[in-house]
């Protein structure tokens, strides 16, 4: 390996020079391909030149130049030319680093291999393929190598839009110094995955990378109608339900519910009471950054139909402002306490009012088993399920609800998604 080190250093510089000659991917200028059959590495693009080494089928390589049937490749140990027909282009898939404290990147699929870098917890990385023994070949920015597959998780995206008049710069890494990959126009619909230190990872078609989280907004249904169920899916598509939680956030119960939702990659909608938002701003941020939807459930949980229009406005606007203070985004949906609404209440609403199709009565019986029984009795495609993230018994029973619904073939989506 040491005899190739000077050559590898030279090739690293060559890679920067040749990157412009290759078709740049959204992942960045580093182009990854896979070896499809055993091959010899040559010093020059000719079978009569010196043999630099061999590559076995299944290896991943960095491509630095390609022309006239030959491709210049680099691995941590070797560099040289191989026939282009032994390589195949790869399509990467975004994964989230979930290992506590981050994960180590290795030059080969072994913990005894040389370390190639570190991947911080919460980073979105690109997986190009797997290797025996539980390893994935990945890329983050300019760093490439192998990481333990169990340190990664495929995240569930939510739909958002670009909210920046001049458009949002898409960057390779979650940093103001990250390479600019392009600009996403204002109002572009994106798939949002996670926010890291103020940077949101998004995908829009073939474009993917990081934008400032402040340049994202929820896709809102701007009407004041009342909904108690979602839109059924087309025939053959996966059935959907919307899990909803009222009256929080609660300092103890809400984090437990978030942990269970995260365990099963389930998304939900939290209808928050304004006075609890102000007390638990950090939890509101956790809910938002986990990709869940946040709704307005009034400031003090009063029955709005018994109030004046001025009092209704105070209850609703106070909560919207508290949520904005916590996450920099206004709520996208509204749920009236006790389901009490009328023409006066809705006359000034600009977002949908959401009721429910299944009331688990968790607020009444405080029994985890009964929550599941109510779901089993009534659930169908498009159901909106009412629970509360202020009761310990709800947190205790949520996992069984999710497991049952998963077994029945349901996908967990937000309220805004199930209405579309």
C-alpha positions as a printed NumPy array, in Angstrom:
array([[  0.   ,   0.   ,   0.   ],
       [  2.845,   2.411,   0.868],
       [  4.361,   2.244,  -2.619],
       [  1.136,   3.621,  -4.063],
       [  0.753,   6.457,  -1.535],
       [  2.593,   9.162,  -3.528],
       [  0.658,   8.114,  -6.617],
       [ -2.61 ,   8.309,  -4.714],
       [ -1.807,  11.849,  -3.594],
       [ -1.201,  12.849,  -7.194],
       [ -4.44 ,  11.187,  -8.202],
       [ -6.333,  13.131,  -5.559],
       [ -5.19 ,  16.318,  -7.245],
       [ -6.043,  14.862, -10.65 ],
       [ -9.517,  14.06 ,  -9.443],
       [-10.16 ,  17.73 ,  -8.75 ],
       [ -8.918,  18.623, -12.227],
       [-10.97 ,  15.971, -14.015],
       [-14.165,  16.382, -11.987],
       [-15.429,  18.957, -14.438],
       [-15.162,  16.44 , -17.289],
       [-17.586,  14.068, -15.59 ],
       [-21.332,  14.331, -15.28 ],
       [-21.673,  15.8  , -11.794],
       [-24.322,  14.216,  -9.625],
       [-26.46 ,  15.957,  -7.046],
       [-24.329,  14.283,  -4.386],
       [-21.328,  16.347,  -5.5  ],
       [-18.389,  16.133,  -7.865],
       [-17.233,  12.708,  -6.649],
       [-18.465,  10.05 ,  -9.1  ],
       [-18.859,   6.519,  -7.733],
       [-19.148,   3.377,  -9.861],
       [-19.121,  -0.357,  -9.153],
       [-16.874,  -3.079, -10.614],
       [-19.038,  -5.713, -12.316],
       [-16.31 ,  -8.26 , -13.087],
       [-12.726,  -8.954, -12.105],
       [-10.32 ,  -6.684, -13.926],
       [ -6.695,  -5.573, -14.172],
       [ -5.692,  -1.973, -13.414],
       [ -3.292,  -0.524, -15.98 ],
       [ -0.905,   2.397, -15.663],
       [ -2.13 ,   3.848, -18.976],
       [ -5.286,   3.329, -21.063],
       [ -3.789,   0.327, -22.863],
       [ -3.515,  -3.389, -22.162],
       [  0.165,  -3.183, -23.159],
       [  1.033,  -0.752, -20.325],
       [  2.21 ,  -1.752, -16.866],
       [ -0.233,  -3.607, -14.63 ],
       [ -0.796,  -1.629, -11.414],
       [ -2.929,  -4.2  ,  -9.632],
       [ -6.273,  -5.99 ,  -9.754],
       [ -9.858,  -5.214,  -8.828],
       [-12.362,  -7.871,  -7.812],
       [-16.014,  -7.862,  -8.762],
       [-18.15 ,  -5.92 ,  -6.3  ],
       [-15.642,  -3.193,  -5.457],
       [-16.686,   0.478,  -5.421],
       [-14.336,   2.97 ,  -7.073],
       [-14.004,   6.711,  -7.576],
       [-14.007,   7.747, -11.214],
       [-11.656,  10.621, -12.072],
       [-11.612,  10.515, -15.901],
       [-13.421,   8.663, -18.673],
       [-12.742,   8.622, -22.429],
       [-12.474,   6.264, -25.427],
       [-13.377,   3.036, -23.682],
       [-11.133,   3.577, -20.674],
       [-11.872,   4.95 , -17.22 ],
       [ -9.385,   6.259, -14.705],
       [-10.341,   5.042, -11.232],
       [ -9.042,   5.392,  -7.703],
       [ -9.393,   3.32 ,  -4.569],
       [ -7.712,   3.946,  -1.208],
       [ -4.942,   1.52 ,  -2.23 ],
       [ -4.739,   1.702,  -6.019],
       [ -5.206,   3.975,  -9.001],
       [ -5.04 ,   3.55 , -12.749],
       [ -7.055,   2.741, -15.87 ],
       [ -9.624,  -0.019, -16.394],
       [-11.845,  -0.813, -19.397],
       [-15.036,   1.218, -19.082],
       [-17.252,  -1.801, -19.751],
       [-16.292,  -3.423, -16.418],
       [-17.926,  -0.559, -14.512],
       [-21.549,   0.344, -13.922],
       [-23.047,   3.673, -12.879],
       [-24.87 ,   3.713,  -9.556],
       [-27.943,   5.489,  -8.246],
       [-27.589,   6.491,  -4.62 ],
       [-30.236,   6.531,  -1.907],
       [-30.323,   8.997,   0.988],
       [-29.97 ,   7.557,   4.483],
       [-29.794,   9.102,   7.931],
       [-26.931,   8.435,  10.382],
       [-28.715,   7.315,  13.553],
       [-25.852,   5.892,  15.605],
       [-25.411,   7.774,  18.864],
       [-22.257,   9.863,  18.697],
       [-21.921,   9.303,  14.96 ],
       [-20.287,   6.556,  12.903],
       [-16.787,   5.881,  11.594],
       [-16.055,   5.774,   7.882],
       [-13.553,   3.081,   6.796],
       [-11.586,   2.584,   3.57 ],
       [-12.689,  -1.072,   3.401],
       [-15.617,  -3.077,   4.831],
       [-13.828,  -3.934,   8.066],
       [-13.311,  -2.317,  11.454],
       [ -9.63 ,  -3.153,  11.049],
       [ -9.368,  -1.025,   7.905],
       [ -7.948,   2.477,   7.844],
       [-10.35 ,   5.182,   9.024],
       [-11.468,   7.523,   6.25 ],
       [-13.442,   9.999,   8.348],
       [-16.407,  10.45 ,  10.652],
       [-20.124,  10.796,   9.989],
       [-21.984,  12.868,  12.56 ],
       [-25.259,  11.673,  14.025],
       [-28.217,  13.149,  12.153],
       [-26.361,  13.649,   8.859],
       [-27.991,  12.633,   5.579],
       [-25.537,  10.563,   3.539],
       [-25.737,   8.744,   0.193],
       [-25.646,   4.937,   0.059],
       [-24.433,   3.413,  -3.225],
       [-24.56 ,  -0.246,  -2.272],
       [-23.744,  -2.848,   0.331],
       [-20.887,  -5.234,   1.006],
       [-20.895,  -8.581,   2.865],
       [-20.687,  -8.447,   6.628],
       [-23.199,  -5.635,   7.183],
       [-21.439,  -2.732,   5.454],
       [-22.661,   0.07 ,   3.184],
       [-20.577,   2.109,   0.752],
       [-21.484,   5.762,   1.293],
       [-20.625,   9.348,   0.445],
       [-20.978,  12.577,   2.385],
       [-19.546,  15.616,   0.63 ],
       [-16.045,  14.656,  -0.513],
       [-15.784,  11.783,   1.989],
       [-16.415,   8.24 ,   0.755],
       [-15.984,   4.804,   2.276],
       [-17.686,   2.04 ,   4.21 ],
       [-19.877,   2.397,   7.29 ],
       [-21.777,  -0.185,   9.319],
       [-25.243,  -0.548,   7.816],
       [-26.909,  -0.721,  11.237],
       [-25.714,   2.845,  11.877],
       [-28.057,   4.067,   9.133],
       [-31.792,   4.415,   8.621],
       [-33.864,   5.331,   5.592],
       [-35.916,   8.344,   6.681],
       [-39.515,   9.175,   5.82 ],
       [-39.865,  12.548,   4.068],
       [-42.583,  15.156,   4.35 ],
       [-43.652,  17.637,   1.71 ],
       [-42.616,  21.268,   2.041],
       [-41.978,  24.175,  -0.297],
       [-39.218,  26.711,  -0.831],
       [-40.143,  29.999,   0.819],
       [-37.482,  32.404,  -0.488],
       [-38.276,  35.097,  -3.057],
       [-34.86 ,  34.821,  -4.707],
       [-34.811,  31.036,  -4.404],
       [-32.798,  28.859,  -2.012],
       [-29.198,  27.849,  -2.652],
       [-28.815,  24.071,  -2.537],
       [-25.547,  23.052,  -0.859],
       [-23.585,  19.826,  -0.796],
       [-23.169,  19.827,   2.988],
       [-24.992,  21.352,   5.954],
       [-22.807,  24.426,   6.093],
       [-22.696,  27.968,   4.67 ],
       [-19.337,  26.933,   3.222],
       [-20.717,  23.847,   1.487],
       [-20.412,  23.697,  -2.278],
       [-23.38 ,  25.288,  -4.062],
       [-25.088,  22.699,  -6.282],
       [-27.751,  25.012,  -7.669],
       [-30.755,  27.109,  -6.702],
       [-34.28 ,  25.907,  -5.976],
       [-36.87 ,  28.44 ,  -7.162],
       [-39.365,  29.996,  -4.779],
       [-42.422,  27.771,  -4.133],
       [-40.654,  24.662,  -5.45 ],
       [-42.163,  21.578,  -3.784],
       [-39.517,  19.478,  -2.027],
       [-39.258,  16.322,   0.019],
       [-37.968,  17.346,   3.449],
       [-36.087,  14.874,   5.679],
       [-34.322,  16.517,   8.623],
       [-32.942,  19.798,   9.983],
       [-29.377,  20.032,  11.294],
       [-28.059,  23.198,  12.938],
       [-30.348,  25.351,  10.848],
       [-29.874,  23.416,   7.572],
       [-32.611,  21.253,   6.085],
       [-31.916,  18.273,   3.837],
       [-34.316,  18.259,   0.878],
       [-34.842,  16.537,  -2.453],
       [-36.522,  18.004,  -5.526],
       [-36.465,  15.545,  -8.414],
       [-32.818,  14.741,  -9.132],
       [-31.606,  17.663,  -7.036],
       [-30.751,  16.938,  -3.423],
       [-28.794,  18.659,  -0.711],
       [-29.121,  21.212,   2.067],
       [-30.949,  24.55 ,   2.17 ],
       [-31.412,  26.967,   5.05 ],
       [-34.26 ,  25.689,   7.214],
       [-35.629,  29.236,   7.377],
       [-36.189,  29.065,   3.604],
       [-38.689,  26.213,   3.932],
       [-42.409,  26.407,   4.6  ],
       [-45.148,  23.845,   5.049],
       [-47.488,  23.19 ,   2.16 ],
       [-50.723,  24.557,   3.504],
       [-54.293,  23.875,   2.546],
       [-55.567,  27.444,   2.628],
       [-59.248,  27.008,   3.32 ],
       [-61.504,  27.178,   6.362],
       [-63.436,  23.971,   5.753],
       [-63.991,  21.284,   8.359],
       [-62.591,  17.778,   7.737],
       [-63.158,  14.606,   9.712],
       [-61.501,  12.117,   7.365],
       [-58.882,  11.935,   4.677],
       [-58.979,  11.221,   0.959],
       [-58.946,   7.47 ,   0.148],
       [-56.013,   6.33 ,  -1.96 ],
       [-56.339,   5.084,  -5.516],
       [-56.815,   1.368,  -6.03 ],
       [-53.589,  -0.533,  -5.431],
       [-51.904,   2.198,  -3.388],
       [-50.991,   1.78 ,   0.268],
       [-53.752,   2.664,   2.743],
       [-53.171,   5.702,   4.95 ],
       [-54.095,   6.874,   8.429],
       [-53.317,  10.099,  10.267],
       [-52.333,   9.774,  13.928],
       [-53.146,  13.004,  15.792],
       [-52.302,  14.112,  19.326],
       [-54.059,  16.934,  21.192],
       [-53.375,  19.179,  24.196],
       [-49.576,  18.979,  24.393],
       [-46.749,  19.341,  24.336],
       [-46.144,  17.63 ,  27.652],
       [-42.633,  17.566,  29.101],
       [-42.809,  13.847,  29.948],
       [-45.312,  12.22 ,  27.606],
       [-44.615,  13.971,  24.283],
       [-40.924,  12.879,  24.107],
       [-42.001,   9.276,  24.74 ],
       [-44.518,   9.475,  21.909],
       [-41.876,  10.996,  19.633],
       [-39.509,   8.127,  20.425],
       [-42.153,   5.525,  19.518],
       [-43.052,   7.318,  16.27 ],
       [-39.374,   7.522,  15.368],
       [-38.889,   3.815,  16.078],
       [-41.446,   2.923,  13.412],
       [-40.778,   5.787,  10.956],
       [-44.336,   7.007,  11.569],
       [-45.409,  10.604,  10.991],
       [-48.165,  12.315,  12.979],
       [-49.834,  15.669,  13.594],
       [-49.676,  17.398,  16.978],
       [-52.434,  19.894,  17.809],
       [-50.779,  22.06 ,  20.44 ],
       [-52.223,  24.258,  23.159],
       [-50.525,  27.658,  23.151],
       [-49.801,  27.885,  26.863],
       [-48.037,  24.496,  26.683],
       [-46.062,  25.582,  23.618],
       [-44.561,  28.494,  25.537],
       [-43.61 ,  26.208,  28.435],
       [-42.076,  23.508,  26.223],
       [-40.548,  25.328,  23.244],
       [-37.664,  22.838,  22.986],
       [-40.108,  19.95 ,  22.635],
       [-42.063,  21.837,  19.958],
       [-38.802,  22.127,  18.042],
       [-38.162,  18.384,  18.445],
       [-41.597,  17.622,  17.022],
       [-40.989,  19.915,  14.054],
       [-37.46 ,  18.684,  13.319],
       [-38.657,  15.064,  13.406],
       [-40.878,  15.887,  10.41 ],
       [-44.236,  15.86 ,  12.151],
       [-46.972,  18.398,  11.444],
       [-47.908,  21.003,  14.036],
       [-51.465,  22.239,  14.405],
       [-53.191,  24.952,  16.438],
       [-55.426,  23.839,  19.342],
       [-56.038,  27.322,  20.848],
       [-54.274,  29.126,  23.654],
       [-56.24 ,  27.898,  26.673],
       [-58.384,  25.045,  25.311],
       [-61.658,  26.951,  25.583],
       [-64.894,  26.093,  23.805],
       [-64.763,  28.589,  20.938],
       [-68.49 ,  28.559,  20.173],
       [-69.089,  30.141,  23.592],
       [-66.701,  33.051,  22.938],
       [-66.927,  36.35 ,  21.098],
       [-65.12 ,  36.673,  17.773],
       [-62.473,  38.848,  19.48 ],
       [-61.88 ,  36.12 ,  22.067],
       [-61.695,  33.454,  19.351],
       [-59.053,  35.481,  17.53 ],
       [-57.046,  35.837,  20.733],
       [-57.168,  32.081,  21.359],
       [-56.132,  31.182,  17.814],
       [-53.625,  33.946,  17.081],
       [-51.932,  33.576,  20.447],
       [-51.169,  29.932,  19.716],
       [-50.056,  30.565,  16.13 ],
       [-47.62 ,  33.202,  17.36 ],
       [-46.273,  30.922,  20.105],
       [-45.633,  28.158,  17.568],
       [-43.922,  30.603,  15.21 ],
       [-41.664,  31.765,  18.051],
       [-40.675,  28.155,  18.744],
       [-39.972,  26.923,  15.198],
       [-40.145,  29.877,  12.808],
       [-43.226,  28.434,  11.06 ],
       [-46.938,  28.958,  11.594],
       [-49.255,  25.958,  12.15 ],
       [-50.774,  24.435,   9.038],
       [-54.   ,  23.003,  10.468],
       [-56.424,  23.804,  13.296],
       [-58.464,  21.672,  15.652],
       [-61.192,  23.325,  17.751],
       [-61.304,  22.108,  21.373],
       [-64.144,  19.62 ,  21.919],
       [-64.748,  19.754,  18.154],
       [-66.836,  22.876,  18.747],
       [-66.957,  25.101,  15.68 ],
       [-69.493,  27.212,  13.789],
       [-69.683,  29.783,  11.034],
       [-68.439,  32.567,  13.31 ],
       [-65.359,  30.602,  14.362],
       [-64.536,  29.628,  10.797],
       [-65.185,  33.111,   9.413],
       [-61.67 ,  34.234,  10.144],
       [-59.828,  30.914,   9.806],
       [-57.448,  30.556,   6.851],
       [-56.378,  26.941,   7.482],
       [-58.49 ,  23.767,   7.601],
       [-60.32 ,  22.776,  10.763],
       [-59.644,  19.127,  11.534],
       [-61.971,  16.892,  13.511],
       [-61.582,  13.093,  13.595],
       [-63.107,   9.846,  12.427],
       [-61.894,   7.743,  15.383],
       [-62.008,   9.022,  18.97 ],
       [-59.971,   6.61 ,  21.089],
       [-61.422,   8.176,  24.277],
       [-57.962,   7.919,  25.83 ],
       [-58.836,  11.036,  27.859],
       [-61.736,   9.193,  29.477],
       [-60.69 ,   5.599,  30.197],
       [-56.876,   5.987,  30.534],
       [-56.45 ,   2.413,  29.369],
       [-53.794,   1.476,  26.772],
       [-55.635,  -1.682,  25.669],
       [-58.896,   0.177,  25.048],
       [-57.106,   2.642,  22.728],
       [-56.196,  -0.246,  20.427],
       [-59.704,  -1.706,  20.696],
       [-61.285,   1.538,  19.461],
       [-58.822,   1.695,  16.545],
       [-59.461,  -1.912,  15.56 ],
       [-63.215,  -1.384,  15.605],
       [-63.311,   1.582,  13.22 ],
       [-60.109,   2.1  ,  11.243],
       [-60.23 ,   2.345,   7.456],
       [-58.333,   4.07 ,   4.681],
       [-58.303,   7.824,   5.344],
       [-59.032,   7.61 ,   9.073],
       [-57.998,  10.5  ,  11.314],
       [-57.33 ,   9.07 ,  14.778],
       [-57.67 ,  11.246,  17.89 ],
       [-55.342,  10.736,  20.882],
       [-53.729,  13.026,  23.466],
       [-50.03 ,  13.426,  24.227],
       [-50.661,  14.378,  27.843],
       [-51.64 ,  10.925,  29.15 ],
       [-49.053,   8.317,  30.117],
       [-51.429,   5.521,  29.125],
       [-51.518,   6.918,  25.575],
       [-47.744,   6.798,  25.351],
       [-47.845,   3.239,  26.736],
       [-50.409,   2.068,  24.174],
       [-49.1  ,   3.786,  21.049],
       [-46.651,   1.073,  20.039],
       [-49.347,  -1.608,  19.874],
       [-51.552,   0.716,  17.806],
       [-48.738,   1.287,  15.321],
       [-47.839,  -2.403,  15.13 ],
       [-51.455,  -3.352,  14.464],
       [-51.915,  -0.718,  11.756],
       [-48.63 ,  -1.662,  10.098],
       [-49.729,  -5.291,  10.009],
       [-52.969,  -4.188,   8.336],
       [-50.964,  -2.41 ,   5.628],
       [-51.384,   1.213,   6.677],
       [-48.943,   4.065,   6.099],
       [-48.737,   6.861,   8.697],
       [-49.033,  10.371,   7.232],
       [-49.738,  13.886,   8.461],
       [-53.183,  15.439,   8.334],
       [-52.258,  17.761,   5.447],
       [-51.037,  14.751,   3.484],
       [-54.137,  12.647,   4.111],
       [-56.387,  15.494,   2.916],
       [-54.67 ,  15.526,  -0.492]])
